[in-house]
Amino acid sequence: MFISAYDTTLCRNFKIDTLTKELDKAFMDLIARDNLGLPSQIYPILPSDIAVPQFAHPFILKPTAGAFHDTTAYLIDVRSCVRVDRETQRNVIVSRDEFEFQRLRAILTKHANEKGVEDLFALGSFPTKFFATWVGENLARKLALDARVQMVVTIICAIYFISMFRSEGTAEFTEKEKIKYIGFINRVLQYPPQEIADIMDRAKPMTNLSDLVAGLIELSGSVRLESINVPFIYTALNGSWFGFNNREVVAVSLEHIPTLYAIIFAATSQRAYSKTTISKLIERLNRKGEATDFVKSVMRLPDVTVSK
C-alpha cells in the first residue's frame, strides 16, 4: 500500500521539488499560528501561504529545521475551503464538509504511516466489499460484461484490495493466505468458494493499478478486458464523487487507502455527499449495517470526529 498519495500511479511523476521546498521554508510559520483545530502534526496551508503551490492530497514532510528534523508533519491544502474574514482578518472555514474530508485524509495517512497498514485493514470488511463492487460494477457497465465475467472481475478486485495490505509485498501468496482470503472474500461478497479458489490459485499479489490491469486481463478469461489499461479504469469511475479535484481524488483512492477510507466515511456519514454515486452504492451495500459499523470503527481512532 502507498502511504503517500504522491507515490500512487497518478501522482508519482508530479514534480514536487518546489512544493517540498516551499513547505519546508514555511514550516516554522505553520507551527506558530492557528491550525484551525487540526490534530497534532497536521497543519493547514491557508490563503496567506501564497508562495506554496496548490496541492490536492495530504503531504508528508520531514522538516529540515534543526529542532524538528526528527519529526514528521502532515500538511493539507485547505485554500479551497477557507477564506480570510475582511473584518477580523481571521481564517474562516467556508466549506466545512470539504475541510473535514481533507482533515480525515490527513489523519488516516498519519495513522497508516505510524501504525502500519494492517491496522487500517482491521477497521472492518466493508471497504473490501465496497471497493470490489464499485470497480467491478463500473467495469462491467463500461464493457457490457455478462454476469459471470462481472463476478470474476469483482473477485479479482477484492484480491487486489487485500493485496495492498500485505507486508510481504509482491511475494507469492502462501497456501495459508489463499485459504484465509478465499474464506474472507466468500463471506464479504457471497460468491461460491470454489469460484474464488479457482481465481485465487492463479492470482499473483497486486500492489498497484498496473498489477490490477494485468490481473484482470490474465484471470478474467474475457476478450473484452484485453485492451484495458490504467486510464480506462480512471475513466470508468469518473463521476463517482464530487468536491475539489474530485476526479484526481478518485484516481488516487484506487491505490491510497487513507483516501478511499475517507471517501467511504464521508459518503456514509455526511449528508453533503448523499447524492453521489458512491453514497448510493454504499446505501445499497449497507443492508446489514456494515458501512455504519465501519464508520464507528474509524470514529474510534484518535482525533477522528464527524461534523453534523
Secondary structure, DSSP 4 states (H G I P E B T S, - for coil): --SSGGGSTTTTTS--HHHHHHHHHHHHHHTTS--TTPPTTEEEE-TT-TTSPP--S-EEE---SGGGTT--EEEEE-TTSEEE-TTT--EEES-HHHHHHHHHHHHHHHHHHHH-HHHHHTT-SHHHHHHHHHHHHHHHHHHT--HHHHHHHHHHHHHHHHHTT-TTTTSPPPHHHHHHHHHHHHHHH---HHHHHHHHTT-----SHHHHHHHHHHHS--GGGTT--HHHHHHHTTTS--STTHHHHHHHHTT-HHHHHHHHHHHHH-GGGTTSHHHHHHHHHTTTSHHHHHHHHHHTSTT-----
